[in-house]
């Protein structure tokens, strides 16, 4: 019998993780309110990728590394208590910001071994990281999202279901020093999950994508980023998890509509990753709405995916986890909070989700009927009422 997602652990190694604070999508978390006015730090562009990941001490304030854009905390043993981070920026000390251990990871990695990333504010002269349980072996890292010049990179964009997408080489993905240790596996697509990164962006959206990638791939040891696609506030779409073909995001080969699409397994919704497409909106939508451009791109890509895969965007599905056989009744287009104990993709986005699914369906109908899909899409977006 198909069962709903459990509210308690359903196995030792594949349990849902109950966060001790508001948990964002794997990627990054929002700045505390005391730092909301601070912009990302203004630093010179690095000539090459140097010092992109730097360890910083726990328990004492230190000057942040010059090359650092974000800070995160990892644990040697699964943690249940949040880490705390505070800054001195432009002479003002922030409140403590709590970074909860995260359940957002590949199914092969234990939950609770990392927090999300936190943006280091402009003018920061001191960062202090604390944690109350030394038995978890906490370790703090600073991440740099910048990259050497990408001028002349071939094939920086590709057409994904007729939609332009920045390729991995186009945004500067680089194989981790230890190699790409995350062996690719491919599953039948069953559903789509929407996330937000829950942070202010760094100097460019691509730099934020690179910072998330470096944290997932190298610091957390996955070997790659956990999302399939990422969308910035300008509506630009970035390819995520490596499929082995830079010109074919998400799938081994572009889906042909005959039911044989093969989806590369990523790591964005613990214990429900197989057959689940993860799309991350870059930005914090805990209260505010995604930009019109981001919503437009999200609707376009959701409609294109649903059309190519034969999904009804307003329906639910009996999702079957490919490796364990566990079955759950979930929306075909889900929010991350539908699957794990998390606030992702934020209350602002949640308020619009029923309307978003309907708008995706309307766009699909308009395309099928040969109508002006762009006009239909814009009208649908106007009906989405997110919290400002």
N, C-alpha and C positions, 0 to 999 in steps of 0.2 A: 504493500500500500504506500502510496506517496505521502510523505509527511512534510509538515511545515518546518521551517528552520527552528531548531531548538533554542530555548532560552538558557539552557545549561550545557555543560560540556557533553559532547556526543562521543568522544573518544579521548584517550590520553594525548595522542599526537595531533589530533585534528579538532581541537575544541575551539569554541568561540571565546575570545578574550574580552573580558569586561574591563574597559578602560577606567582609570581613576580620575580622568579629566577629559574634557572634550577632545576627541581624537580626530585629526584630519587625515586626509588621504596621504598615503606614503608620498613624501615629497617635502612639504614644509608646512609650518604653522604660522599663524598670524602674530604680528608684533603686539605686545601689550599696549593698552591704550595710552600709557605715558609716553610711548615712543611713536605713536601714530603719525606725528608730524615730521619725523625724521625720514629723509630720503636715503636710498642706498649710498654707501660710502663712495666718494669721488676719488678714484685711484687711477694711476697711469695704466694704460693698456700694456699687458705683458707681451714681451716680444716672442715668448715661447711658453709652452706649458711647463712651468716650474713651480714647485711647492703647491701643487693643486690640492693636496690633502695634508694637513698638519695636525698633529696631536697637541692638545693643550691640557694643562693640569686641572685636576678636580680639587675644589675646596679653597681656592685662593684666586683673587683677582689678578689678571695678567693683561698686558697689552695684546690685542688681537694681531695675528700675523698680517703683514701688509697685504698679502695676496688673498686674504680670506673674505668671502662673501656671506657664508652661512655657517652656523654652528649646529652640531647634532651630538647626541650621546648614544653610545652603544654599551652593551652589557655582556660580560662573560657568562653569566647565569641569568635565566629569565627573571625579569624584575616585575613587581606589581606596583611599586611606588614610583611616582613621577620624578624626573630630574627637575632641577630649578636653574634658571639662567637669568642673570640681570646684567645690565650694561651701565657704564657711564658714558654719555654722549653729549657733546657740547656743554660739558660741565654739569649735566643733570643725571642723577642716578635713577634708573627705572625701577619699577616694582619687580618682584620676582615673577618670572614667567614659567609656568609649569608645563613640562614636556612629558606627556604620558607614554609609557611603553606601548608600542604599536602592534596590532595584530595584522597589519597589511603587509603581506610578504608571500613569496612562493610557498606552495604547500609543502615543499621539502625542507623548509627552514622553521625551527621552533618559533612560536610567538613570544613577544615580550623581550626581544634581544636588541631593540633599537627604538629610539624616538624619531619623530619627524625633524625636519630642519627648521631653523629659525634664522631670519634675515638679520645680519649685523647692520645696525643703523649708521647713517652718515655721521661723521664726527665722533665715532666711537673711540675712546681712549682706554677702555677697560672692559673686559668680559669676565664674569665669574660664574662658574658652573658648580653646582652642589648636588649631592645625593645622600640620602640618609641611611642607606643599606650597603655598606662596603662589601658584604658577602656576594653581591651581584657583580662585583668587579666592574664598576662603571668606568668608561673611558670617553673623553670628549674630543671631538675632531672639528677642525675648521675646513671648509670646502671652498674652492675657487671655481667659479663658473666660466672664467675667461679662457680664451683659446688663441693660438697663433692665427695670423691672417688666413682667411678662407678664400681669398681672391683666387679665381681660376679653378675652383673646385668643379669638376665635371658633373653634370647631371644633378644639380643641387635641388631640383624639384622633379617630381614625377606625377603622372596622372593616376589617381587612385579612384576607381569607379567614376571617372570623368571629373574628379575634383583634384585641384593641385595640392600636393603635399610635399613639404620639405623633407628630403631624404636624410638618412642618418649621416652620410658624408657631408650633406649640405649644412647641417647644424654643428658638425664637428665631433661626432662620436668617435672615440678611439678605443681600441682594444685595451683592456686593463693590463697592467704590468704582469700580472699572473696569468694572462691569457683569458679567453672567453670560456670560463669553466661551467657555464650553464648550458648543458646539452639541450639542443632544440628537440622538442617533441610536438607533434601536430594532432589536433583533435577535431571532431566535427563541431562546428559552431552551434551553440544552443541559446545564447543570450548575450546581452550587452549591458555593461555597468558604467555609470557616469560618476566621476569623482571631481573634486577640486583640490588644488595644491595647497590652498589656504594660507598663502603668504603674499606679501608685496613682492613684485618682480624685481630682479636685479637690473643692471644697466641696460640690458636688452633681454627680450623673452628667450632668445636662444641661449643666453648665458644661464638663465634659470633652468632650462632644459638640461644643459650640460652639468650643472651643479647636482640636480636630482640624479642624473645618469651616473656621475662619479660616486655619489653616496651609495646608490644601489649596487653598482657594478663592483666597486673597489672596496669602499669602507665596509659595507655589509657582506661583501664576498659573493654576491650573486653572479657576477660576470656580465650583467646587463641591466637595463632599466625595466621596471615592473609594469609599465603601461604599454598599450599597443599604439595609441595616438594621443597627442597633447595639442591643445588649442589655446592660443594666446589672445589677449584682449582685442587685437586688431583682426582676429578671425583667421590668422595663419595657422595651418595644421602641420604638425611635426610627426614624422614616423618614429615609433618607439621601439619595442622589442624586435630584435634582429630575426628576420625570417630566413636569412641566407641569401637573399636577393634584394639588393638595395633599391631596385625599381619596383618591388612588390611588397609594400607594407602589409602588416597584419596576417596575410595568408602566404602559404608556400608559393602559390600562383594566384593571379587574380581570379575570383570566383566566376564561373561560367554560367551559373544559373541552373545547373543540372543536379544540384544536391551533393556534389563531390568536393566542396570547398574544404580546405585543410587549414585550420587556424593554429598558429604557433601559440603554445602555452606561455602565459606571462605570469606575473605575480602581483596582483592588485587587490584580491579579495580572498583572504585565507580560507583554504579548504573548499573553495568554489572557483578555482582558476581554470580548470580544464574546460574548454569549450566556451569560455566567457571572455568577450571582447571588452577591454578596459580603456575608457576614454577619459582623459583628465583635462579639466578646464584650469588654466593657469590663473590664479588669483584667489582671494579670500571672499567667499560668498556666504559667510556666517550670517550676515544681515543684509548685505547689498546685492544687487542683481548683476549678473554677468553683462558685459557690454552687448549692445545690439549686434556688433560684428561677430562676437564669440557665439551668441545664440544662433545667429544665421548659419555659421559654419557647423555648429553642433547639429542643428536641424537638417542641414544638407547631408552631413555624413551619416546621421542616423537613418534618414530616409533612403539613402543610397545602399547602406548595409542591409536594411530590412527588405528592400526590393530585391537585392542580389541574392539574399539568403531565404527569401520566402517567409519572412517574419511578419506577424501582425503586431505593430508597435503598441497597440492598446491591450494586448492579450497577456495572459500568464502562461507559464510553461511548466511541465514536469521536468525540472532539471535533474540530470543524473550525473553525479561526479564520476568521471571515466575510470579512475583508479580504484575507488572504494565501493562504487555502486550506490552510495548514499543518494537519496532522492529528496528533492525539495520542490515545493510549489512557489514559484517566484515570478515577478513581472519579466516579460521578454526584454523590456528596457527598464533596468533597475537602477535605483540609487544605491550607492555603497551601503548606506544605512539599512537597506532592506536585507543585507546579507551578513554583515558583521556589526558588532557593537561599536558604533562610531557615529559622529555627527555629520560626516561627509555625505553629500557635497555641500553642506551648509544649509541653514534654515532659509536663506534667501532663495536658493535654487529649489529647495523642497517645496516651497509655496507655489511654485509654477509647474510642478512635474506632471500633474494630470493634464494641464493645458499643453505642455510640451509634447506629450505623447500624441494628443489629438492633432496637434499641428503637424507632426511628422506624418501621421496618416493622411491628413489633408494634402500635404505636399506630394505624397506618393500618388494619390488619386489625380491630382492636377497634372502630374507628369504623364501618367497613364493616358489621361484624356487629351494630352497635347496642349494644355492650357499654359498660360504664362506662370511657370512655377515660381519665379522670383516674386511676382506680385502676390501670389497666394501665400508664399512664405512670410513676406513682410506683414501681411494682414494678420497672420497667425501670431507672429511675434508681438504685435500690438496687444493681443489678448492675454499675453502672459504677464501677470501682475506679481512681480517679485517685491520683497521688502526693500526699500531704499536704504 
